[in-house]
Amino acid sequence: MIHKLLKTKKFIPNEFHDTFFDIDFNKLYQKGYRVILTDLDNTLVTYEEYIPTEKIMNKLDSIRNIGIEVFIMSNNHPPRIDKFLEGTDYLGIGDAKKPLKSGIKRALKLSKNQYSVNEVVVIGDQLMTDVYGANRFGAYNILVNPLKRKTEKWYTRLNRKIEVKMLEKIKRKNIKEYNELNLSKRV
């Protein structure tokens, strides 16, 4: 299948956490990262949620207060992202076409600042789009567990099946990274 054609290293995240809220953003800032490109669906909210919760807004604001810019970067349709961001001063893009590099480039153009690839962090719940796309671009990336799989679209469910095979391949070929990242806790 397709996972056999792909190089395993491109699918290994730099970090893995249960949720977006478990990420140490202060540590990322100390390491020199200045912009976060985060996925929306099943990373920040479930597919059933259309507006940011107070908890999410507080977290995004705290990240911004550290000195890190935050943008939403989603493969979902732009109206979904626009609805989520309505009433906030955060920016984002839809139809990012992850894992292609073009979505990351488009998202970075939202900033008034110019960032080098060494200052960019991509966060998402999918190995096949978020992690692979970030690694192709050369950006630091963080994989989180999906919030709720039951409501995922058919194409995401297909990606999840390929992801299972890729995780098995990572475990076989890169056991050290697999164990260090604790990828056995991937749901």
N, C-alpha and C positions, 0 to 999 in steps of 0.2 A: 504494500500500500504506500501512500504518499509519505508517511513518516519514515519509511526505509530509505527514501531518496534524500532526506534532509539531514544535515549535519547536527549531531546531538548538541554540541557546544553552544549553538545559536539559540537553544531552547532552555538553557540553564540561567535562572534569574540570579541577580546579585544578592538579593535578600528574599526571604519568604516569611510572611506574617499571616496570622489568622484573619485580621481585619485591617482596614485603613487606619483605624484608631490605635493600633498597636505599634505603628511605625514611630521611630524616634527621629522627629524632624529637627530637633536641636542638634543631634549628632550629624545629620545630613548637612546642616548649615556649617557646622564646624569643619566638615570635610570639603567645603567649598561649593556645594550645590546651591544654586540660586533660583531655579525654576522647577516647578512640579507640573507635569502634564499627567493628569489623572483621568482614567476612564470613569464613566458614569454608572452604567447599568451593571448591577451586581458587584460593584466596587464601592460606590458611595451610597447608592440606594438600590432597592429591588426594582424590577420592571413595573411593579404595581404602584410605585411612588413617583409622583410627578413634580413635587416641590421639595426643596431642601428642608430638612428638619432643623430645629434649633441646635441640636447637637452637631450636625454637619456644619452649619454656619459658624458656630463657635470654634470648631476645629479649623476650618478654612481661615478664619480670622486670626487664630493663634499662629498658624503657619505663616501667614502674611506678616504678622507682628515680629516674627523671628527675623524676617528679611528675605523670605522666599516668596516669589510670585507663584500663583496657582492658576492654571488654566484647565478647563475640561476638554478632553479630546476623546470623542466617541465615534464609533462606526454607525451609530443609530442616526436616524434622519434629523436634519437641523431643527424642525419644529419641536422635537422632543427635548433637545438641548436648550433651545430658546425658552421653552416653557419652564424648564428647571431653573434657568438663570434669571428669569423675569423677576424684577424687584430686587435683584442683587447687583453689586458692582463687579461681579466676576464675569469673565469672558470665556468663550469656548467655541469649538467647532464640531459639527456633525459630519457624517460621511467622510471620516478621516481615512478610510481605506487601509486601516492597519491590516497587515504588517508592512505595507509600503512606507517608504521614508517620506513621501510627499505630505502625509497627514501631520507628521511631527514638524516638518518645515512650515506648513501652514499655521499650525498652532503657535509656533515660536514667533511668527510674524505678528501675532496679536500684541506682543509686548513692544513697549517703546524702547526697551533695552535690547542690546544684541548679546546673545549668550553663546559661548563656545559649547561644544558637545560635552566637555568636561564639567559643565555646570548644570546639566539637564538630568532630571530623574523622571522616568516614566513609571506610573503605577497602574496596575490593572489586575483583573481576575483571570485572564486567559493566557495560557502558555503560547497558543498558536497565533495570537494576534499581538497582544501587548508585549510579552517578553521577546518573542521572535522579532517583532518590528523594532523594538528598542535596541536589541543586540545588532540588528542589521545597520541601524543608524549609528551605533557606537555609544549610546546613552546608558547610563546606570539605570537599572530597573528593579522594581520590587513587585513580586507576585503576592496577591492576597487570595484567600479563599473566597469563592462566590457567596453572596449573601443568601440567595434563594434560587436553587436550580429548577424548581418546578415550573416557573413561569418563563423559562428561557425559550427563545425562538428556535425553530428547527435547525437553522444553520449553526447556532451556538451549540446545540446538542450534538451535531455532527462533529464540530471541533472538539468537543469534550471526549468523544470516542477516540479521535486521533490523539488527543492529549494523553489519554490513558496508556496508549501504546508508546508514546514518546517518553513518558515517565518510566515505563518499564525499561526502555532502551537506556535512559539516563542512569537508572539504577544498575544496569548491567555494565555499562561502559564507563561511568563516572561515579562509582559508588562513594568515593570520598566527598564530592560535592553534594551528592544526594543526601548523605548522612549529615554533613555539616549544616545544610540548609533545612534539615528536618522535613524533607519533602514527603516522607511517609505520612505526615499529618495533613497532606493535601486531600481535601474532600471532593 
